[in-house]
Amino acid sequence: MKKYVVLFLAIGILSFEGIAQNSKVTSGVIAYDNGRYDEAIEKLETALANKGELKEKLVPKAHYYLAQAYLQAANDSALVAKYGDPAMKAYDQYQMTKESDVNGKFKNQLTLVETNLWPAMFNAGASAYNTDEYAKSKDLFEKAIELSPEDYNSYLMLGFSNWMLQDSMEAANVLRKSIDIYKGIEDKEDVPQFAQAYLMIATAQNGAGQTKEALATLAEASEMYPTDKNISLTELDIYSKNPDLAEEALKKFESAVAADPDNVNLKLAYADMLGKNGKEEKSEAMFKEILQLQPENMNANIQLGAKYINQAAVLSQSKAKLTKIDEIDAVDEQIRGLMRKAEPYIQKLHDMEPEQLEWISQLVSIGYILDYPEDKLKVLEEKQLEISAKARANQ
């Protein structure tokens, strides 16, 4: 008789635990319906922790409402702090609802979850991106795309995340997908971020040796953003670094400079491009134009000063082969002429960087060649020794 009593009690306990778990689903749903999302999460998580005790039909229901509760928690900073990543938890519960809903009872409700889950995943991804958690943002944007595969915003941000993870070609592919979706929309708003997307695509293509494709991308970008200077500068940079495109590059630079004559950086690049392609006079004239706009431009002063000093050095070497006094004197006069040209630029460099040994040393050399007065030359030499001593002391 006692054995039967014990068996009866054991069965009663098991049955009571099953009832308790099932009731937690019911109370969790009620808590959710009444806006008590924290309570709903705790009850539904507890119920699902003992899933084997639940009635089969309650399993997808528990997952569904838990997904909804986590979605609501994603909008509450306190619950975000408590649960860590409620949007991702909502996504996991959404997947579990689909897996457990074998009879399709929650098919319509899942459509609603998808509609609400996409912005939650996207916002969570944006938050991760803005805090430099790029691997996390990539994962979240991939899930956002899964939920809404025709949304260009998710592809755009996934591309940016891939770029920050230094996966440039994958970023380019995803960003292209974003642009293609966007272009297929009839009534669309302007998206300034696509200018950056085009630049990333072109940079990735050029880095992979796809120069023509990169230039085609930038041409497409220019049509959408005709006033964006970064697009035109990137195009010019690609042209300038590809010798096979030198002739076309010079034409592009000439047009760009004419359109933006006060752009010092553009003129510097053009002057450099001219010099590399044997157009020395035009290069020299362009550097002088730069100094009219910006007298203390370090690069232009260096280029002009170095140009004349290097020319003088070549003449000095050729002088060693001469034997006639009149020929030597003629070359010396040419050297002095070049040093007079170099002098103002080297002086400007010394004024801008008075502790730079190279500039004071060049001034001393110029002083010898141009026969500076003894007192002026002495001041320069003393300064050169002082700077040289400091340099040795700091080694």
N, C-alpha and C positions, 0 to 999 in steps of 0.2 A: 504493500500500500504506500509506503514512503517513497519508493522508487517512482511511482506514478505521479506523486505530488511534486517531486523534484523535476521530473520531465515536464510537467505542466507549467511549473514556474519558469523553467528555462525557455520554453516556447513563448510564454507570456512576455518575458524580458525582450526577446528578439523582436517580437511583434511590436512592442512598445517603442523600441529604438527606431524601427522602420517608420512608425507613425510620427515619431519626433522629427525625423529628417524630412518627411513629406510636409509636415506642418511648417518647417523652417522655410520651405519654398513658398508656401502660401503667405506666411508672415513677411517674407522678403518682398514678395510682389506687392503686398499691401503697403509696406513701407515705401516702396518705390512710387506707387500711385499717389502717396501722400507727400511726396517730395522729401522723404527722409532717406537720402541716397547713401549716406554713410552706414546707416542701420541696414539698409537693403543689401549693401555689399557684404557686410559681415554675416548676415543670415544666409545669403545665397552661397557665399564662399564656404561656410560651414556645412551647408547641405551638400554641396558638390564634393567636399572633401571626403564624404562617405557616399559616393555615387552609387555604390552597390546596394545601399539601403533604400534608394529612391525608386518609385514606380517609373517604369520606362518612359511613359509619356511626360513625366515631370522633368526629365533630364534636359531636353531642348528648351523647355520653358524656363528652367533655372538659368541656363546659359544665355538665353535671349534677354531676360530681364537684368542679368548681371552685366551684359554688354551695354544695355541702356543706362544702367546705374553708373558704370564707369564713364560713359560718354558725358553724363551730367557732371560727374566729379571732375572731368577735365576742364570744366568752366569755373571751378571753385579752387582758388589758390591754396586754401587750407587743406582740401582733399588731395590736391596735386602733391603738396608737401608730404601728406600722410602716405599716399599710395605710390608715390614715385613717378609713375608714367601711366596714368589712367587711360590715355588714348590708346597706347599699345595694348594694355590689358583689355580694353573694349574690343580691339581688333581680334585678339586671341579668342575672346568669348564669342565673337561673331563667327569665327571659323568653327568653333566647337558646336555652335548652334547648327550650322549647315551640316556638319558631320553627323550629329546625333538626330537630326530631324528627318528620319528615314521615310516618314509618311508625308512629308511636305506640308505639314500643318502650319509651319511658320514661314512659308515661302513669301507671302505678301508682307509680313512683318519684317522679314530680312531686307526687303527692298527699302523699307523705311530706315532700317539701321544703316544700310549702305549710304543712303542720302545724307544721313547725319554723321556718319563715321568719316566720310571723305574730308570735310572741313576740319574735323578734329585731328585727323592724321596730318593734314597739310599744316595746320597751325602748330602742332607739336614739332613737325619737321622744321618749320621756320624758326621756332624758338631754339631748337638745337643748333641750327645753322648760325643764328645770331650770337650764340655762346661758343662758337668755334668747335662744336661737337659734330664734325662733318660725317664721320662714319655712321653716327646715329641718325643724322638728318637724311643721309642717303637711304637708309633702311626705311625710314618713315615715308619719304617721298615715293619710294618704290611701291609701298603698300597703298599710298594715295592713288598712284597710277593704276594699280590693280582694281581699285574701287571705282575709279572714273578714268578709263583709258583714253578718253578724248579731251581731257583737260590739259591745255598747253602750260598752265601755271606749274603743275606738278613736274612736268618734263623739264621746264625751265630751271626750277630750283634743284632738281636732281642733277641736271647738267652742271650747275654752279657747285654743287656738293662734290661731284666727281672731279671737277677742276681743282678744288681746294685739296682733294686727296691725291692730286698730281696724276690723275688718270686722264690725260688731256684728250686722247683720241676717243675714249668712251664718252667723255664730256661733249666732244664735238658731235658725235652721233646722236646723243640725246637732245642736245640743243637744236640740231637740225630738225629732229622730230617735232620739237616744240614749235619751231618757226613754221614748219609745213602745216601743222594743225591750225595755227593762228591764221595763216594765209587763206585757209579754206573757209574761214568764218566771214559771212557777208557783212553784217553790221558789227564792227569791232572797235574797241577803244584803242588809242595809242598805247603802246607798251615801251617805255624808254629803255627798259632792261634788255630789250632785244639788240640794242646797239652794242652792248657789252657782250652779248651772246655771239654776235657776228665776229667780233674781235677775237674771242676765244676760239671759235671754229677756224678762222683764218690762221691764227697763230699755231694751232695744232697741226693744220694741214701743211703750213710752211715748214714747221719743225720736222714733219715726216717726209719732207722732200717733195710735197705736192704743191709746187709754187703756182702753177697755172690755176689749180683748184682754189688756192688761197686768194689769188687776185680776183677770180670770178666771184668768190664769196664777198669780198670787199666791194666789188662793183654792185652786187645785189644790195649790200648794206647801204651804199651811197644813194641808191634810189629811194630807200625807205627813210634814210636820215641824211639828207643832202648837206646839212649845215654842221654835221658832227666832225670836228677837227681831228679827233682821235682816229677816226676811220681813214681819213685822207693821209694822216701821218703814218699810220701803220702800212698803208699801201706804198707810200714813198720809201719807208724803211725796207720793205721787201724788195722793191726795185733796186734800191741802192746797194743791197747785199748780194745781188745776183748779177755778175759781170756780163752774162749773156743778154741782159735787159738794159744795158747801160744807155744805149741811144734813146730808148723809150723812157728810161728813168729821167734823163736830162730834160726831156720835153715835159714830163709830168712835174718835175721840180720847177721848171720855168713858169708853167701855168699856175702852180700853187703859190709861188712867190709873188707873182703878179696879182693874184687874188687876195693875198694877205701880206702886204709889203712891210708891215711892222712886226711880223713874227720872227723874232731873233733866232729861235731854235730852228725854224724852218730854213732860214738863210744860212745858218751854220752848216746844216746838213747839205744844202745845195752847194755852198762854197767847197766843202770837202769833196763832194761828188765831182765837181768841176776839176779840182786838182788831181784827183785819181784818174781822170780820163784825159789828162794832158792839156786841159784848157786853163793854163796857168794865169793868163792875164785876166780872164773872167773871174777866176777864183780869187785873185788878189783884189779885184774891184769889189767883189761881194763881201770880203772880209772888211774892207774899208767902209762899205755901206753899213755893216753891222756896228762898227765903232762910232759911226755918226748917230746911230740910234742908242747905242749903249757903250760909251767910251771906256768903261772899266770891264768890258767883257773879257774875261781871262783867256778864253779859247782863241778869240780873234787876235788879241795882242800876241799870244804865243805863236800862232800860225804865221803872222806877218813878220815878227821879230826873227823867228827861226828861219823863215824863207830867205831873208836877206843875209843872215849870218852863214847859212849853208852855201848860198851862192858865193859868198866871199871865200869860204873854205875851199871850194872847188877851184876858184881862181888862184888861191894861194898855192895849192898843190901844182897847178899848171905852171906857175912862175918858176918853180925849181928847175924846169927843163929849159928855161930861157937863158940866153947868154948875152944878148945885146941890152945895153943900159936903157936905151929909149923904149924898148919893148917891156922891160921890167918896170920902168917908171909908169908906163901906160897902164899896166896891170895893177900896180899899186894904187893908181888914181881910181881905177874901177873899184878896187876893194874898199878904199876910203868912201867912195860914193855909196856903196852898199851898206857900210857901217853907219853912215849918216842916216840912211833910211831905217836901219834897224834901231838906232839909238832911242827915238821917242817911245817905241813899243817896249823895249827892255827897261827903260826908265819907268814907264808906267807899271810894269810888272814888279819892279823893285819897290815902287811906292805902295803897291797893294800888298806885297809880301816882303816887308823890309828885312825879315830874318831868314829869307830863303837864300842859301849860299849860291845857287846857280845864277840868280839875277845879278847879284853884286859882282860875281866873278866875270860875267859877261860884260858888265859895265866897265870893269877894270881893263879888260881886253880891248874894248872899244876906245877907252881913254888912251891907251898906248898907240893905237893905230891913228886916232884923230888928233894926237898931240895935245891932250888936255894940259892946261896950266899945271905946273908942278904942285901947287898947294891943293888944287881940286883932286888931282890924281892921288896925292898922299892921303886925303880924307877917305877916298874910296878904298885904298889899299888897307888902311887901318880898320875900316869897317869889315872888309873881307877877312882879315886876320881874326877879328873879334868873333864873327859869325862862325868861322871855321873852327875856332877853339871851342865854342859852345857845342858845335856838332860833334866834335871828338869826345867831349865830356859826357855827352848824352848817349854815346855808343855803349 
